[in-house]
Amino acid sequence: MPKKTKQKNTKNKAKHTKLLQRKLNKERAEKEATKARRKAIVQKANEAKKSDDC
């Protein structure tokens, strides 16, 4: 039985590669944005906690 993976693109390899790279870069950018948002939220919470302690 053949392995169940993505279909191979044999016709337009350059275009296919370009599209896959665009997709991966988009996912990376979203991941970085989420990480930055979470970091900002944590930092804001820590500042609020510090101000409550004083």
Contact map, one row per residue, 1 for C-alpha under 8 A:
111000000000000000000000000000000000000000000000000000
111100000000000000000000000000000000000000000000000000
111110000000000000000000000000000000000000000000000000
011111000000000000000000000000000000000000000000000000
001111100000000000000000000000000000000000000000000000
000111110000000000000000000000000000000000000000000000
000011111000000000000000000000000000000000000000000000
000001111100000000000000000000000000000000000000000000
000000111111100100000000000000000000000000000000000000
000000011111100000000000000000000000000000000000000000
000000001111100000000000000000000000000000000000000000
000000001111111100000000000000000000000000000000000000
000000001111111110000000000000000000000000000000000000
000000000001111111000000000000000000000000000000000000
000000000001111111100000000000000000000000000000000000
000000001001111111110000000000000000000000000000000000
000000000000111111111000000000000000000000000000000000
000000000000011111111100000000000000000000000000000000
000000000000001111111110000000000000000000000000000000
000000000000000111111111000000000000000000000000000000
000000000000000011111111100000000000000000000000000000
000000000000000001111111110000000000000000000000000000
000000000000000000111111111000000000000000000000000000
000000000000000000011111111100000000000000000000000000
000000000000000000001111111110000000000000000000000000
000000000000000000000111111111000000000000000000000000
000000000000000000000011111111100000000000000000000000
000000000000000000000001111111110000000000000000000000
000000000000000000000000111111111000000000000000000000
000000000000000000000000011111111100000000000000000000
000000000000000000000000001111111110000000000000000000
000000000000000000000000000111111111000000000000000000
000000000000000000000000000011111111100000000000000000
000000000000000000000000000001111111110000000000000000
000000000000000000000000000000111111111000000000000000
000000000000000000000000000000011111111100000000000000
000000000000000000000000000000001111111110000000000000
000000000000000000000000000000000111111111000000000000
000000000000000000000000000000000011111111100000000000
000000000000000000000000000000000001111111110000000000
000000000000000000000000000000000000111111111000000000
000000000000000000000000000000000000011111111100000000
000000000000000000000000000000000000001111111110000000
000000000000000000000000000000000000000111111111000000
000000000000000000000000000000000000000011111111100000
000000000000000000000000000000000000000001111111110000
000000000000000000000000000000000000000000111111111000
000000000000000000000000000000000000000000011111111100
000000000000000000000000000000000000000000001111111110
000000000000000000000000000000000000000000000111111111
000000000000000000000000000000000000000000000011111111
000000000000000000000000000000000000000000000001111111
000000000000000000000000000000000000000000000000111111
000000000000000000000000000000000000000000000000011111
